């Protein structure tokens, strides 16, 4: 019984921190026509956020290059921009004192909570010729603020790979059917 309870607790913890992605797209857009892209900034990057801005653009650039798109400074077939937001969520930790006690075998356990910063990143791809959004994707639990910048970047890369599996639309893992 103790093993079942521990397994359930671990599964809940993994589910709570799994990255969630969503996307939508313009079904009339011809995604085969897009060969180049350029970055646009939705708003000025705040002082202190320059490194995060570079990391986000680098992670997206890697994914778009893998899809056959080439970054240009002006005149791109697509305009790419992002919005990022940081919010706080509660994290629950269970500390057990051992023993079986209680009807479900939980024993003496203490649950503590703490707040953790969780980020959501939304990427928009716009067609400048039609002046329309053609693809939008969002990944939550992507921008963690921790003391390990390498771990943060690996987390961002993993989220962008998961998100861009859905680009271009009508593909299986990014490959045309």
N, C-alpha and C positions, 0 to 999 in steps of 0.2 A: 504494500500500500504506500509506503514511504517513497518507493521508486516511482510509482505512478504520479504521486503528488509533485515530486521533484521534476519529472519529465514534463508535466503540464505547466509548471512554473517557467521552465526553460523555454518551452514553445511560446508561451505568452510573451516572454521577454524578447525573443527573436521577432515575433510578429509585430511587436510595438515599434521596433527600430528598423524594419524593412522599408526600403525606399519604395515609394508609390509613384507611378508615372501615369499620366493621361495625355492623350493627344486628340486633335481634331484637324480636319483639313477641308479645303475647297474641292469638292468632287469634280468640278469642271476645269480645274487647273491642269495644264499639261506639264507634269513634273519632268518629263524627258527633255523639255526645252531648256531647263535651267542648267547652266554649265559653270557659272561664276556667281560669287556673292561678295557683298561688302558689308562691313559692320556699320551700324548706326547706333548712336547713344540716345536712349530715351531721356536720360537726364544726366547732368554733370556728375562725374564720379567724385564722391566726397574724399577729402583728405583722410588718409589712413586706409581707404578701401582700394587703393590703386593695385596692390598685389592681388587682392581677390578678383578685381576686374580682369587682370591679366590671366589669372588661373582659369576663370570662367571662359574667356575667349579662347585660350589655348585648348581647353578640353573640348569645346564645341568645334574649333578648327580641326582637331584630330578626327572627329566624327564625320564632318562634312567632307574632308579630304578623302576619307575612306569610302565615301559615297560618290566620289568622282567629281566633286565640286572644287573649283579653284578660287581662292581668295584674291580679290583685287581691291585696290584703294578707291577707285571710282568706276562707275558704269556697270555695276554688277547686275546680273539677271535677277538676283534676289537681294533684298535688304534684310540683314539679320540683326536683331536686337534682343535684349533680355531685361527682365525685371527680377530682382531678388528681394526676398523679405525674410526677416528673422523673427521668429516668435518663440515663446517659451512653453514647454510642456512639462508635465509632472512625470518624474521617474520614480518608480516604486522599487524598493529593495526589501527583501525578506531576510531576516537573520533568525536562524533557528537555534534553540538551546538544547535540541535533542529530545529524546523521549517520544512516547506515542501519544498520550493524552488526547482528549477530545474524541468525538464520535467519528471523525474522518482521519484520524492519525496525524493531525497537524502538530500536536505537542505545543510547547511554548515557543511561539514565534513572535518576533517583533517586526513590524513593517515600518519603514521610514520612507519619507518622500523628499525629493529635492527637485529643483527646477533646472532644466537643461535647455540650451538654445538649440532650436531646430530651424533649418532654413528651407524655403521653397524657391525654386528657380523656374521661371517661365521663359521660354524661348519663342520668339515670333519670327516667321519668315514671310516677307511681303514681296509681292510682285510690283515693282515700280511702274511698269507699263500699264497695268490695270488698276494700280493704286488700291490693291486688295490684299488682305491677309490671306495667305494660301495654306499655311501650316502653323499650328501652334502646339507646343508640347510643354508640359509642366512636370517637374519632379520634386516631390516633397521629401523631407528628411535627407536633404542633399548637402546643405551648407552647414556643417557642424563647426562650432567654434571651440576648438580644443587647443591644447598646448603643443600638439604635434602637427606642424604644417604639412609634412609628407603624408601623414595619415589622412588629413583633410583633403589633400589633392587626389589621393587614391580613391577616396570616397566620391569625390566629384567626378572623376573619370569613369568610375563604375556606374554612377547615375546617368551620365551622358550617354554611355554605351547602351544602357538599358532603354533610355528615352529614344535615341536615334535608331533603334532597331525598327521603329515604326516609320522611318523615312527612307525612301519615298513611299507614300501610301500605295497600297495594292501590292505590296511585296511581302515576302516571307523573310524575316531577318535582314531586311534591306536589299534583297535581291528580287528583281522583277520575276513575276510568275509567267 
